[in-house]
Amino acid sequence: MAKPTVVITFDDTRKSVTGTTEAEVKNFRFSIHSAREKWSVMIVFATLWVTGGTGTLRVYVDAETTPRLSLSTTSTSETLVWGQMSIGDLADGVHTARIRLVNSTAGQTTYTELLEVYAK
C-alpha cells in the first residue's frame, strides 16, 4: 500500500527579494517521529515570478547551507513551479524548513506567493 500524502503547510502571503543576495522569506516547522510511518519525500508547490532575470526559490532544512530543493523561473507572470526533496535522512525531532529567494540579476525582483507543502 502506498504511503498517504499529508499536508505540512499552506501559505498565500506575497513575499519578494530584489537582487542577487539570497534572503529568507518564509519558514515552517515540521516533526519527524518514529512512532508514525517516517516520511521520505517532501513535495513543494509554489508560485514564482520575476521582473527580469532568473528567479530562484530554494528550500533549506535546519542549519543546512546547501538547498534540498531549487525551483527557478524567468516568467514575468505568476507561475506554478514544483519539485520534491528527500527528507528520509532527517532524525526524529522538530525541523525548520526555510524558503529563500534570489534573482540572477542585480535590481530585478523575484516574487513568491502561494506555498503548499506535502509529505509522504
C-alpha positions in Angstrom: 0.0 0.0 0.0 1.3 3.5 -0.9 2.1 6.0 1.9 -0.6 8.6 2.4 0.2 12.1 1.4 -0.3 14.7 4.2 -0.4 18.5 4.2 2.5 20.0 6.0 1.8 23.7 5.5 0.0 26.2 3.3 0.7 29.9 2.9 -0.6 32.5 0.5 1.4 35.6 1.6 3.2 37.5 -1.2 7.0 38.0 -0.5 9.8 39.3 -2.7 13.6 39.8 -2.8 15.4 42.3 -5.1 18.8 41.5 -6.4 21.4 38.8 -6.1 21.6 38.4 -2.4 19.6 35.4 -1.2 17.1 36.1 1.6 14.7 34.0 3.7 11.1 35.0 3.1 9.1 32.1 4.7 9.7 29.2 7.1 7.7 26.5 8.7 8.3 23.8 11.3 7.5 20.1 11.0 8.2 17.0 13.0 9.7 13.6 12.2 9.0 10.7 14.7 9.5 7.0 14.5 6.1 6.5 16.3 4.4 7.1 12.9 5.5 6.0 9.5 8.5 8.0 8.6 8.1 10.4 5.7 10.7 10.1 2.9 9.7 12.9 0.5 8.5 16.5 0.8 6.7 17.9 -2.2 6.7 21.7 -2.7 4.3 23.7 -4.9 4.9 27.4 -5.1 4.1 30.4 -7.3 7.2 32.3 -8.6 7.7 35.2 -11.0 10.2 37.9 -11.7 10.5 41.5 -13.1 13.6 40.2 -15.1 16.5 37.8 -14.8 16.0 34.3 -13.4 14.3 34.0 -10.0 15.1 31.0 -7.8 13.3 29.7 -4.7 15.4 27.5 -2.5 14.4 25.2 0.4 16.8 24.5 3.2 16.2 22.4 6.3 17.5 23.4 9.7 21.0 25.0 9.5 21.9 23.3 6.2 23.9 25.6 3.8 23.1 23.5 0.7 19.5 23.7 -0.5 17.5 20.5 -0.7 15.4 21.9 -3.5 15.8 24.7 -6.0 12.9 25.9 -8.3 13.5 28.6 -10.9 11.6 30.7 -13.5 12.1 33.6 -15.9 8.3 34.2 -16.2 7.1 37.7 -15.6 3.6 36.4 -14.6 2.8 34.3 -11.6 3.7 30.7 -12.5 3.3 27.5 -10.5 6.5 25.6 -10.0 7.0 22.4 -8.1 9.5 19.8 -7.0 10.3 17.2 -4.4 13.1 16.7 -2.0 14.3 13.8 0.2 13.7 14.1 3.9 14.2 10.4 4.8 17.6 11.1 6.3 16.2 13.5 9.0 16.4 12.4 12.6 13.4 12.2 14.9 12.6 15.7 16.2 11.3 19.1 15.2 12.8 20.6 12.0 12.6 24.0 10.3 12.3 24.4 6.5 13.5 27.8 5.3 12.3 29.3 2.0 14.8 31.7 0.4 14.6 33.8 -2.8 17.2 35.2 -5.1 17.4 36.7 -8.6 20.3 36.2 -11.0 20.3 40.0 -11.9 21.0 43.0 -9.7 18.0 45.3 -9.5 15.5 42.6 -10.6 12.9 41.3 -8.2 11.8 37.7 -7.5 8.3 37.1 -6.1 6.5 34.2 -4.4 3.0 34.0 -3.0 1.4 30.5 -2.9 3.3 27.8 -1.0 1.9 24.3 -0.5 4.0 21.6 1.1 3.1 17.9 1.4 4.9 14.9 2.7 4.7 11.2 2.0 
